[in-house]
Amino acid sequence: MSLPTRTGRNERDFVLEDAEFEVIRQLVRQHTGIALSDSKRELVYSRLVRRLRRLGMDNFGDYIDLLQTGPDEELEEFSNAITTNLTAFFRENHHFEYLTETALPMLQKRNAASRRLRIWSAGCSTGEEPYSIAMVLQAEMSRFAGWDVRILATDIDSQVLGHAMAGRYAADRVERVPSRYARCFTANDDGTHSIRADVQSLISFRQLNLMQPWPMRGPFDIIFCRNVVIYFDKPTQVELFGRISSLQREGDYLFVGHSESLFKVCDRYDLIGKTAFRRLPG
Ligand SMILES: C[S@@+](CC[C@H](N)C(=O)[O-])C[C@H]1O[C@@H](n2cnc3c(N)ncnc32)[C@H](O)[C@@H]1O
């Protein structure tokens, strides 16, 4: 049984025809790179029905017309609705341990002349990933005193970026932060926790669609691109990691998500640990 919504319509009053799902699938693929399988039909339906209701529309055909002929703002809302933004502080913590124990000491030596460190969190969602990187860097700052250290954090989704920039998190989100980084937060009266300004100031947040041209030229000493390409098909992954590799030099680091791999995707990296890679020469 479907329940009446606040607008008085039952959710199932909206019908998503096969042909409409196909068009939506193509639009998602073109705009975000995300390849939706048939099994995602229900998910797409429930996320887009909310947009239809908000816009006062009563069918998917009109919504598709709006996407194809209307202002770009709706394409942005559309991709915000489709993207999956699951993340956590110190998710796949072995990467952050590797950073502290191996990558940062190595880069301290390698970049001693330039005294410059550049890190990119590509697909940063609500900010937990770049803030985890910043906390590690902050703890290691004695290595990099006087250095030019910057983290670029990008995502296609304007909504999650707004959250990331605010840097304010519910208590249960902060629980997984190792206690040695507790000093990176200040507690607010409402029970939330804010990232301290000195940690936040290491990061520049920018909206960036990985499928479109990128304004930055690199090189990046370290790139985190984790749990993003899992939603892309192989040809899109090949193209993306080709572009990512062109922003890195020999010896630079790349971290991908736990279920992702560069096998038959990009041969410009050497596997050096669990989902951790270093750029090969050339
Ligand atoms: C599952 S989250 C991963 C967050 C974080 N990297 C982590 O591993 O915890 C995937 C993120 O990729 C973003 N994303 C998906 N397609 C994108 C695209 N074409 N360009 C930029 N970001 C994209 C989504 O908006 C989402 O925030």
The ligand as an SDF file (V2000), in Angstrom:
LIG
                    3D

 27 29  0  0  0  0  0  0  0  0999 V2000
   30.3030    7.7610   -2.1210 C   0  0  0  0  0  0  0  0  0  0  0  0
   30.9150    9.4190   -2.1320 S   0  0  0  0  0  0  0  0  0  0  0  0
   32.6060    9.1480   -1.6540 C   0  0  0  0  0  0  0  0  0  0  0  0
   33.1080   10.2040   -0.7090 C   0  0  0  0  0  0  0  0  0  0  0  0
   34.5650   10.0240   -0.2520 C   0  0  0  0  0  0  0  0  0  0  0  0
   35.4850   10.0790   -1.3520 N   0  0  0  0  0  0  0  0  0  0  0  0
   34.7230    8.7360    0.5050 C   0  0  0  0  0  0  0  0  0  0  0  0
   35.3080    7.7770   -0.0320 O   0  0  0  0  0  0  0  0  0  0  0  0
   34.2380    8.6380    1.6410 O   0  0  0  0  0  0  0  0  0  0  0  0
   31.0540    9.7170   -3.8750 C   0  0  0  0  0  0  0  0  0  0  0  0
   31.0660   11.2110   -4.2320 C   0  0  0  0  0  0  0  0  0  0  0  0
   31.3970   11.3560   -5.6170 O   0  0  0  0  0  0  0  0  0  0  0  0
   30.6720   12.4380   -6.1350 C   0  0  0  0  0  0  0  0  0  0  0  0
   30.5720   12.3350   -7.5980 N   0  0  0  0  0  0  0  0  0  0  0  0
   29.8460   11.4550   -8.3320 C   0  0  0  0  0  0  0  0  0  0  0  0
   29.9610   11.7230   -9.6330 N   0  0  0  0  0  0  0  0  0  0  0  0
   30.7940   12.8000   -9.7410 C   0  0  0  0  0  0  0  0  0  0  0  0
   31.2920   13.5610  -10.8370 C   0  0  0  0  0  0  0  0  0  0  0  0
   30.9720   13.2750  -12.1010 N   0  0  0  0  0  0  0  0  0  0  0  0
   32.1120   14.5980  -10.5540 N   0  0  0  0  0  0  0  0  0  0  0  0
   32.4480   14.8940   -9.2790 C   0  0  0  0  0  0  0  0  0  0  0  0
   32.0050   14.2380   -8.2060 N   0  0  0  0  0  0  0  0  0  0  0  0
   31.1740   13.1890   -8.4340 C   0  0  0  0  0  0  0  0  0  0  0  0
   29.3250   12.3210   -5.4330 C   0  0  0  0  0  0  0  0  0  0  0  0
   28.5990   13.5440   -5.4430 O   0  0  0  0  0  0  0  0  0  0  0  0
   29.7050   11.8600   -4.0370 C   0  0  0  0  0  0  0  0  0  0  0  0
   29.7820   12.9280   -3.1310 O   0  0  0  0  0  0  0  0  0  0  0  0
  1  2  1  0
  2  3  1  0
  2 10  1  0
  3  4  1  0
  4  5  1  0
  5  6  1  0
  5  7  1  0
  7  8  2  0
  7  9  1  0
 10 11  1  0
 11 12  1  0
 11 26  1  0
 12 13  1  0
 13 14  1  0
 13 24  1  0
 14 15  1  0
 14 23  1  0
 15 16  2  0
 16 17  1  0
 17 18  1  0
 17 23  2  0
 18 19  1  0
 18 20  2  0
 20 21  1  0
 21 22  2  0
 22 23  1  0
 24 25  1  0
 24 26  1  0
 26 27  1  0
M  CHG  2   2   1   9  -1
M  END
$$$$
